[in-house]
Amino acid sequence: MLEQQPYHLIREQMRPGDIIAFGGNSLFSKWTKLTTRSAVTHIAIVMQTKMRDEDSGRYFNQVMEATVYEGKKGVMTNRLSERVHTYDGDIWWLPLGETARQRFNERKRDFFNFMFAQDGKKYDVLQLFGSAVDALDDHPIFKSISYNQEDFSSWFCSELVAEGLETAGVISGVNASEVTPVDICRFSIFEPRYVQVKGEGRLITGFNSLSADNWGQIA
């Protein structure tokens, strides 16, 4: 069920492991929308909530993502309020469901250790392209181009998040290098309610409807 709320009203409800989905308007984002047939083009994961801003005394949320932002390229941690303010497009908050939250809490130390170890690694645009062109994965000739074997020397956004969720025990048996941003949103690991914090009430098609078990694996 989609709701619409401004970020400042729901920011305190966000918890580590929750997903932030983006739908951009850049040329590359439009290509991603076309190939994945979805409004979602980018994904990030909430890492820390209610960290104190030393200048203002207020609290803020941080997300980790593999992206290109403000002249930087790679895995980075960003302040979510700034991403919401500057992003050209739609943004949704996808809170983890009860079962997923329990699993996450049991292995959250593993999750944080893994995620922090990826900080600063390179951005992998080639595997992002391969993950998006899933229609060719079963083709005897083109699957060598479109099907990604897992490779974690560099990351694209949903690959990083998928492996983080698997490390946390939320999903299992996933080929993270084949997971697209909208795949994450379609995994059945979320609360029924998700919230659009920026944009015009755009639905995420197939939200919370698919099992993540062994996702992206082929014989």
C-alpha positions as CSV (number, residue, x, y, z in Angstrom):
1,M,0.0,0.0,0.0
2,L,1.5,3.3,-1.1
3,E,1.4,6.3,1.2
4,Q,2.8,9.8,0.6
5,Q,4.5,11.7,3.4
6,P,7.2,14.4,3.4
7,Y,10.5,13.2,4.6
8,H,10.6,15.3,7.8
9,L,7.5,13.5,9.1
10,I,8.7,10.0,8.8
11,R,12.5,10.3,9.2
12,E,12.4,9.2,12.8
13,Q,10.6,5.9,11.8
14,M,13.5,4.8,9.6
15,R,15.7,2.0,10.9
16,P,19.0,0.4,9.7
17,G,18.3,-2.2,6.9
18,D,15.3,-0.3,5.5
19,I,15.5,0.4,1.8
20,I,15.4,3.8,0.0
21,A,14.4,3.5,-3.7
22,F,14.9,6.2,-6.3
23,G,13.4,6.9,-9.7
24,G,15.5,9.4,-11.6
25,N,15.0,11.6,-14.7
26,S,18.5,11.4,-16.2
27,L,19.2,9.8,-19.5
28,F,20.7,6.8,-17.8
29,S,17.8,6.5,-15.4
30,K,15.4,6.6,-18.4
31,W,17.3,3.7,-20.0
32,T,17.1,1.8,-16.7
33,K,13.3,2.4,-16.6
34,L,13.0,1.1,-20.1
35,T,15.1,-2.1,-19.6
36,T,13.6,-3.1,-16.2
37,R,10.1,-1.8,-17.0
38,S,9.9,-0.1,-13.7
39,A,9.9,3.4,-12.1
40,V,12.8,2.4,-9.8
41,T,16.3,3.2,-11.1
42,H,18.5,3.3,-8.0
43,I,18.6,1.8,-4.5
44,A,20.2,2.6,-1.2
45,I,20.1,1.1,2.3
46,V,19.6,2.9,5.6
47,M,22.8,2.5,7.7
48,Q,22.3,4.7,10.7
49,T,19.5,6.7,12.2
50,K,19.5,9.5,14.7
51,M,23.2,10.4,14.4
52,R,23.8,13.8,16.0
53,D,24.7,16.7,13.8
54,E,27.4,18.5,15.9
55,D,26.6,21.9,14.3
56,S,22.9,21.9,14.9
57,G,22.3,19.3,17.6
58,R,19.6,17.7,15.4
59,Y,19.6,14.1,14.3
60,F,19.8,12.7,10.8
61,N,19.8,9.5,8.8
62,Q,22.6,8.1,6.7
63,V,22.3,5.7,3.7
64,M,25.0,3.7,2.0
65,E,24.9,3.4,-1.8
66,A,27.0,2.6,-4.9
67,T,26.5,5.7,-7.1
68,V,27.8,8.8,-8.7
69,Y,27.1,11.8,-6.5
70,E,28.6,15.3,-6.1
71,G,31.8,14.5,-8.1
72,K,32.3,11.1,-6.3
73,K,31.9,7.7,-7.8
74,G,31.7,4.4,-5.9
75,V,30.4,3.1,-2.6
76,M,29.7,6.0,-0.2
77,T,27.7,7.0,2.8
78,N,25.4,10.0,2.4
79,R,23.1,12.0,4.5
80,L,19.5,11.1,3.4
81,S,18.0,14.5,3.9
82,E,20.5,16.0,1.4
83,R,19.7,13.2,-1.1
84,V,16.0,13.9,-0.8
85,H,16.6,17.7,-1.2
86,T,18.8,17.4,-4.3
87,Y,17.5,14.4,-6.1
88,D,15.7,14.9,-9.4
89,G,13.0,12.3,-9.3
90,D,10.9,10.0,-7.1
91,I,12.0,8.6,-3.7
92,W,10.4,5.9,-1.7
93,W,11.0,4.5,1.8
94,L,10.5,0.7,2.1
95,P,10.6,-0.5,5.7
96,L,11.5,-4.1,6.5
97,G,8.7,-6.3,7.6
98,E,8.6,-8.1,11.0
99,T,10.2,-11.4,9.9
100,A,12.9,-9.6,8.0
101,R,13.6,-7.3,10.9
102,Q,14.0,-10.1,13.3
103,R,16.5,-11.8,11.0
104,F,18.3,-8.5,10.5
105,N,18.6,-7.9,14.2
106,E,20.1,-11.4,14.8
107,R,22.9,-10.7,12.3
108,K,23.2,-6.9,12.2
109,R,26.8,-7.0,13.4
110,D,27.7,-9.1,10.3
111,F,25.7,-6.6,8.2
112,F,27.5,-3.5,9.5
113,N,30.9,-5.1,9.3
114,F,30.3,-6.1,5.7
115,M,28.9,-2.8,4.6
116,F,31.6,-0.7,6.2
117,A,34.2,-2.9,4.5
118,Q,32.8,-1.9,1.1
119,D,33.1,1.8,1.7
120,G,35.1,3.5,-1.0
121,K,35.1,0.6,-3.5
122,K,34.6,1.3,-7.2
123,Y,31.3,1.8,-9.0
124,D,30.5,-1.1,-11.5
125,V,28.5,0.3,-14.4
126,L,29.2,-2.7,-16.7
127,Q,27.6,-5.2,-14.3
128,L,24.7,-2.8,-13.8
129,F,24.1,-3.0,-17.5
130,G,24.2,-6.8,-17.5
131,S,21.8,-7.1,-14.6
132,A,19.3,-4.9,-16.3
133,V,19.2,-6.9,-19.6
134,D,17.8,-10.1,-18.1
135,A,15.9,-11.0,-21.3
136,L,19.2,-12.3,-22.8
137,D,20.3,-14.4,-19.8
138,D,19.0,-17.7,-21.3
139,H,20.3,-17.0,-24.8
140,P,23.1,-19.4,-25.8
141,I,25.2,-16.6,-27.4
142,F,24.3,-13.4,-25.5
143,K,24.1,-14.8,-21.9
144,S,27.9,-14.4,-21.7
145,I,27.3,-10.7,-22.0
146,S,24.1,-10.1,-20.1
147,Y,24.5,-12.7,-17.2
148,N,26.6,-11.6,-14.4
149,Q,28.7,-13.9,-12.3
150,E,29.1,-12.6,-8.8
151,D,32.1,-10.2,-8.5
152,F,32.4,-8.0,-5.5
153,S,35.6,-6.1,-6.4
154,S,33.4,-3.2,-7.4
155,W,29.7,-2.6,-6.9
156,F,26.5,-1.3,-8.5
157,C,23.7,-0.1,-6.3
158,S,21.3,-3.1,-6.0
159,E,24.2,-5.6,-6.1
160,L,25.6,-4.0,-2.9
161,V,22.3,-3.9,-1.2
162,A,21.4,-7.5,-2.1
163,E,24.7,-8.8,-0.7
164,G,24.2,-6.7,2.4
165,L,20.7,-8.1,2.9
166,E,22.1,-11.7,2.3
167,T,24.9,-11.1,4.9
168,A,22.2,-10.0,7.3
169,G,20.2,-13.2,6.7
170,V,17.2,-11.3,5.3
171,I,17.5,-13.1,1.9
172,S,19.4,-16.2,0.8
173,G,20.8,-18.0,-2.2
174,V,20.9,-14.8,-4.3
175,N,23.2,-13.9,-7.2
176,A,23.6,-10.3,-6.0
177,S,25.2,-9.4,-9.3
178,E,22.0,-10.2,-11.2
179,V,19.7,-8.1,-8.9
180,T,18.3,-4.9,-10.3
181,P,16.9,-2.0,-8.2
182,V,13.3,-3.0,-8.7
183,D,14.1,-6.6,-7.9
184,I,15.0,-5.5,-4.4
185,C,11.6,-3.6,-4.1
186,R,9.7,-6.7,-5.3
187,F,11.3,-9.1,-2.7
188,S,8.7,-10.1,-0.1
189,I,10.7,-8.8,2.9
190,F,8.9,-5.5,3.5
191,E,5.9,-4.1,5.5
192,P,2.7,-3.9,3.3
193,R,3.0,-0.1,3.6
194,Y,5.7,1.9,1.7
195,V,6.0,5.6,1.6
196,Q,6.8,8.0,-1.2
197,V,8.7,10.9,0.3
198,K,9.3,12.8,-3.0
199,G,7.3,12.7,-6.2
200,E,3.8,12.4,-7.4
201,G,2.4,9.2,-5.9
202,R,4.0,6.7,-8.3
203,L,3.5,3.0,-7.6
204,I,6.3,0.5,-7.6
205,T,5.0,-2.3,-9.8
206,G,5.1,-5.7,-8.1
207,F,6.2,-4.3,-4.7
208,N,6.8,-6.9,-2.0
209,S,5.4,-9.8,-4.1
210,L,8.3,-12.1,-5.0
211,S,10.5,-14.6,-3.1
212,A,14.2,-13.7,-3.1
213,D,15.3,-17.3,-2.6
214,N,18.0,-18.2,-5.2
215,W,17.2,-15.1,-7.2
216,G,19.3,-14.6,-10.3
217,Q,20.7,-18.1,-10.4
218,I,20.5,-20.1,-13.7
219,A,21.4,-23.7,-14.5
